[in-house]
Structures are given as C-alpha cells and as structure tokens.
C-alpha cells in the first residue's frame, strides 16, 4: 500500500518544516489530491490512522482530503474544462487535449494548529 509511504513522507515534511512545539499543537492536516494522482482518499485515511496508531505520530490530528477534478486547457480554443470519465477532450470545442492543468496534485494544502495560551498580566 503506497499510501503508508505517502503518509510517512507527509510526516517527514511536517517534521522538517515545523518545530516539535509547533507539531504538538497540530490539529488538522489538509491535503489536495488530484484524481490522476493515484491516491485513494479512503486508503489514505486508513494509512494515516495506521501510522498514528502504530508509530505514535500526530495523535489526535485529523486528516482532511480534498479531491480535485481533472482540468485541461485546450490548445485549440484556450478554454479550460473539467474532464469526465477520462475523456480528454475540450468541453467547449470538442477537440482532444492532453494539456492537464489540474488533477495530478498531492499537496499539503494547509495545516492547522491549536492556539497557544499565552498568559499575560495587565498592570
């Protein structure tokens, strides 16, 4: 299951980008996954849960996955259109196109943290 490897890569990326203190306040990870990325959201959620449980990574953190449709830009008429049923043709002029502009992504779109409680005294 390559989703376990992907989850470990995401974990590694976050551990590189954020301090241990910041990661202790992590609450949500938001991914954007294109339909052509060969990632199944359910399998990704299961892999994330397995890594959380088995490796103790990011306890209590929620994983959100936004699936992005396949979008193309037509070389003939320059219009953008969404691809359905893997028929790579422009929805406007009908010409075939392979100019994919969205749908291959696997991105950490956003991470959310709990607010740290700072105590201050007013004088």
C-alpha positions as CSV (number, residue, x, y, z in Angstrom):
1,X,0.0,0.0,0.0
2,X,1.8,3.1,-1.2
3,X,-0.4,5.3,1.0
4,X,1.7,4.4,4.0
5,X,4.8,5.6,2.3
6,X,2.9,8.8,1.3
7,X,1.8,9.4,4.9
8,X,5.4,8.9,6.1
9,X,6.6,11.4,3.6
10,X,4.0,13.9,4.7
11,X,5.0,13.3,8.3
12,X,8.7,13.8,7.4
13,X,7.9,17.0,5.5
14,X,6.0,18.5,8.5
15,X,8.7,17.5,10.9
16,X,11.2,19.3,8.7
17,X,9.1,22.4,8.4
18,X,7.8,22.8,12.0
19,X,9.3,22.6,15.5
20,X,8.4,19.9,18.0
21,X,6.5,22.5,19.9
22,X,4.5,23.6,16.9
23,X,3.8,20.0,16.0
24,X,2.5,19.3,19.5
25,X,-0.3,21.9,18.7
26,X,-1.1,20.4,15.3
27,X,-4.8,19.7,14.9
28,X,-5.5,19.3,11.2
29,X,-3.7,18.4,8.0
30,X,-5.5,19.4,4.8
31,X,-4.4,17.7,1.6
32,X,-5.4,18.4,-2.0
33,X,-5.3,15.3,-4.1
34,X,-5.9,15.2,-7.9
35,X,-7.9,12.4,-9.5
36,X,-4.9,11.4,-11.6
37,X,-2.6,11.2,-8.5
38,X,-3.4,7.5,-8.0
39,X,-4.3,8.2,-4.3
40,X,-7.5,6.7,-2.9
41,X,-8.8,9.0,-0.1
42,X,-10.2,6.1,2.0
43,X,-6.9,4.3,1.8
44,X,-5.0,7.5,2.7
45,X,-7.2,8.0,5.7
46,X,-6.6,4.3,6.8
47,X,-2.9,4.7,6.3
48,X,-2.8,7.9,8.3
49,X,-4.7,6.2,11.1
50,X,-2.3,3.2,11.0
51,X,0.7,5.5,11.2
52,X,-0.9,7.4,14.1
53,X,-1.5,4.3,16.0
54,X,1.5,2.2,15.0
55,X,4.1,4.9,15.1
56,X,2.6,7.4,17.6
57,X,2.7,10.2,15.0
58,X,0.4,13.1,15.3
59,X,-2.0,11.8,18.0
60,X,-5.4,13.4,17.7
61,X,-4.6,15.1,14.4
62,X,-7.4,14.9,11.7
63,X,-6.6,14.4,8.1
64,X,-8.8,16.1,5.5
65,X,-8.6,15.3,1.8
66,X,-10.0,17.5,-0.9
67,X,-10.2,15.6,-4.2
68,X,-9.5,17.9,-7.2
69,X,-11.1,17.2,-10.6
70,X,-9.0,16.8,-13.8
71,X,-8.9,20.1,-15.6
72,X,-7.4,20.7,-19.1
73,X,-6.6,23.8,-21.2
74,X,-7.4,23.4,-24.8
75,X,-4.6,24.2,-27.2
76,X,-7.1,25.0,-30.0
77,X,-9.5,27.4,-28.2
78,X,-7.6,28.1,-25.0
79,X,-10.6,27.3,-22.8
80,X,-10.4,25.4,-19.6
81,X,-12.7,22.5,-18.9
82,X,-13.2,19.6,-16.5
83,X,-12.6,16.1,-17.7
84,X,-15.3,13.5,-17.0
85,X,-14.9,9.7,-17.5
86,X,-11.3,10.2,-18.6
87,X,-12.4,11.6,-22.0
88,X,-9.6,14.1,-22.7
89,X,-11.5,16.5,-25.0
90,X,-12.3,20.1,-24.7
91,X,-15.9,20.7,-23.4
92,X,-16.1,23.9,-25.5
93,X,-14.8,22.9,-29.0
94,X,-14.7,19.1,-28.7
95,X,-11.1,18.8,-29.8
96,X,-8.8,16.2,-28.0
97,X,-6.4,17.7,-25.5
98,X,-3.8,16.3,-23.1
99,X,-2.8,19.7,-21.6
100,X,-3.7,18.8,-18.0
101,X,-3.6,21.9,-15.7
102,X,-5.1,20.2,-12.6
103,X,-5.5,16.7,-11.4
104,X,-2.0,15.4,-10.7
105,X,-1.6,17.1,-7.3
106,X,-0.7,15.6,-4.0
107,X,-0.2,18.7,-1.9
108,X,-0.2,19.6,1.8
109,X,-2.5,22.5,1.3
110,X,-2.9,23.7,4.9
111,X,-2.0,22.7,8.4
112,X,-3.9,24.0,11.4
113,X,-2.7,24.4,15.0
114,X,-4.4,24.9,18.3
115,X,-3.9,28.4,19.7
116,X,-1.2,28.5,22.3
117,X,-2.5,30.0,25.5
118,X,-0.2,32.9,26.5
119,X,-0.6,34.3,30.0
120,X,-0.1,38.0,30.5
121,X,-0.6,40.2,33.4
122,X,-2.0,43.7,33.0
123,X,-0.6,46.3,35.2
